Amino acid sequence: MGIKFQNVTKTFGGVSVVDDLSLEINDGEFVVLLGPSGCGKTTTLRMLAGLETVTSGDIYIDGERINDVPTQHRDLAMVFQSYALYPHMTIAENIGYPLRVRKVQKAERLERVSRVAAMLEIESLLERKPRQLSGGERQRVALARAIVREPRAYLMDEPLSNLDARLRVQMRGELKRLQHQLGTTTIYVTHDQAEAMTLASRVAVMKKGRLQQFDTPMNIYNHPANRFVAEFVGSPSMNFIEGEVEAGTFVSDSLRIPLNADQLRKLSGQSRWTMGIRPEHIQVLAEPYDGAIAATVYVTELMGNETFVFLSVGANRLIARAPADFRAELESKVWLQLAIEKVHFFPQRREDAKKE
């Protein structure tokens, strides 16, 4: 089932929460709406569900304009952050409730509940009440209640945010497996970029109601459209250095980085730029070599499988990924090798220029 947002805007009290959003989602895709709190991602989902009206623009499902179609006739299933289970009902009754509302015959209802429960491995919970379940089990029940309807699409609003870290990782895998198995279009809202990177076939990054980039997770990570996307996606975040291009070299305080011909061609017409480089593209060396950049170790953080090295290069502060066995004393001198071909350049923002 294809979904299309065409120049959709939503305002509350004259303030645009979603601003001129155009987005096309293909049949069977798992699309994640990603962004910080207040970026408009949940409002976008609620407009699609019919829980919020569209101020201007149009939303289409399979080519049909649905702006004025009531929520109950859109055939979309929502999974919320809160599990919203009925405490007085058994798990089987909770899962089967949407079918009961649609007056599905009891025999078919029981068969569909049993099939979905087996899919989510919760058959043993069907006679229990919600209060007897863990958070992870309740989330599976909420998913089962959405799946049993066999809707045209699933809409999920931060469904894993109430789970602890271990369960979130486990449920991410379950969600990805389920969506692949069902093949149903899914739109998933989160502020967690790890969820977006692991779940999505494509990610829509939003900021202040506007779409910043819509692409595959790897393209967004490797080819961010702007500094906001580069900064928001990735942990630790991309390093940013303000500077100028002078005589074929990027210069920032004591840092001087020679640029290749392709980079110089892209940077022509403007002298002030922000250079971005991800931590994994900085190699920390114990010994100097020709062309290496001298740096001072500010602090190190052992993460188990790797070490984060915080570095000072003149007035600039950088973070690099190093092997787990990396050791260096604080304030000790090291040398850096940058993967120049992995460097990104962004036009310097006005607020960045004011800081200097």
Buried (B, 14 or more C-beta within 10 A) or exposed (E): BBBBBBEBBBEEEEEBBBBBBEBEBEEBBBBBBBBEEBBBBBBBBBBBBBEBEBBEBEBBBEEEEBBEBEEEEBBBBBBEBEBEBEEEBBBBBBBBBBBEEEEBEEEEBBEBBBEBBEBBEBBEBBEBBBEEBEBBBBBBBBBBBBBBBBBBBBBBBBBBBBBEEEBBBBBBEBBBEBBEEBEBBBBBBBBBBEBBBBBBBBBBBBBBBBBBBBBBBEBBBEEBBBBBBBBBBBEBBBBBBBBEBEEEBBBBEEBEBEBEEEBBEEBEEEEEBBBBBBBBBBBBBEEEEEEBBEBBBBEBEEEEEBBBBBBBBBEBBBBBBBEEEBEBEEEEEBBBBBEBEEBBBBEBBEEBEEEE
